[in-house]
């Protein structure tokens, strides 16, 4: 399976906005922090499985952030915030 294109700088920007450390994200997706650093700087491209785990982890972090700010997330809304 070929490596996928995952925009590393955008991953880093989203991670920083969500206040997730590199170590936390790396541990959460079961990769080395140094490998994540290489992904974020564009030195390496992740496998599709790793890319999916990164995206899934960041989406969960977004949902948790919305909930923390009082924006309910319901299963019926397919992940959309309900006002």
Long-range contacts (C-beta under 8 A, 24 or more apart in sequence): 1-47, 1-48, 2-48, 3-45, 3-46, 3-47, 3-48, 4-45, 4-46, 4-47, 4-48, 4-51, 5-45, 6-39, 6-45, 6-46, 6-51, 6-54, 6-55, 8-39, 8-40, 8-41, 8-42, 9-40, 9-41, 9-42, 11-39, 11-40, 11-54, 11-58, 12-40, 12-41, 14-58, 15-40, 15-58, 18-58, 18-61, 18-62, 18-65, 20-58, 20-61, 25-54, 25-57, 25-58, 28-57, 29-53, 29-54, 29-57
